[in-house]
């Protein structure tokens, strides 16, 4: 039976079934051309095996490992971001909400000049407030008492409302030296532009008018009048209950 | 190393690739015939293999990674070739080098050839035949493994190996003749 060159090469490589191998062996025994083909196959195969040495691949190995390290690094970062991105976003959001809540609930903060300006124009006037000023102020602040002495002043008008999201009261009054505007804002610790003047009092200005400020519990209070700072400090002492 | 530690998949991949890395690089070098290209091809094959490692079926890692390498070479590098062997993937156009009995050279003549000369002769074998011969004769892969690596039937592998060796034999003879190991007149006398 005639065999092909492919079968002879496969025979040399030990890749034939026993049945095919038997056919090739028979052909090799009978045909010089088949033997020559088999010898040629062995010759080339042996030549390659003997002459082609392994190449030094240490540099390529190190560079390949470096590439895999970079890939691992990128994967780790991607995995971390992918796995925790929602957690990060949720944490940031929770922090913002919590901080806002804490600030809202217990935050004692500064009142900026721009917000202070709205104390003089944007509040609602209470009717008959001069008859029970402390009661009106307590009502405006939701039950919080402000320790001031209304009898020290001739109260003409009381207005209430909100400034910078905080409950606020404005009181127009007079004393023997002239008109006074008293403002009270919940949760304000310091009025912008006011500096400490000792004895828990601070002095400053609003639209060129001198003012004196202090805190009474959770409420920041400021009195404005066209008079010298020393007079304002004395006025504050007169108005303050303690 | 920071990310390597505690990465079982990476450690497992390295354990599997380490024993056959010289085969991967050697095959890349014999396919591209250029050290820089071989290095790029090897790195690219390793990255592809690493990325696809979860899909490795666990049977024959060497055949699997060499399949990635040869596919990369065929798809990417062959297009770049502008040498005389470009387009050598076309099997139909390959010459049939079956030689008469009297042309089979003496084994001692091939023994005189240097390794570099054999490598150069191998480089002249068209791609598809060269790949099959490299995987079979140099990497010791079975026909089934070569078939898996090159994604062709075993019958095609048989054909490619036989024809590849025949072409290589002709090239080796040419080198032997050029180097004076085999003289035309001697051959004629025989």
Interface residues (C-beta under 8 A of the other chain):
Chain A: X4 X5 X6 X7 X8 X9 X10 X13 X15 X32 X33 X35 X36 X37 X39 X40 X41 X43 X44 X45 X46 X47 X48 X49 X50 X51 X52 X53 X54 X55 X57 X59 X60 X61 X63 X64 X65 X67 X68 X69 X71 X72 X73 X76
Chain B: X1 X3 X4 X7 X10 X13 X14 X21 X22 X25 X26 X29 X30 X38 X39 X42 X43 X46 X47 X50 X51 X98 X99 X100 X101 X104 X105 X107 X110 X111 X113 X114 X115 X117 X118 X119 X122 X133 X136 X137 X138 X142 X143 X158 X159 X161 X162 X165 X166 X168 X169 X172
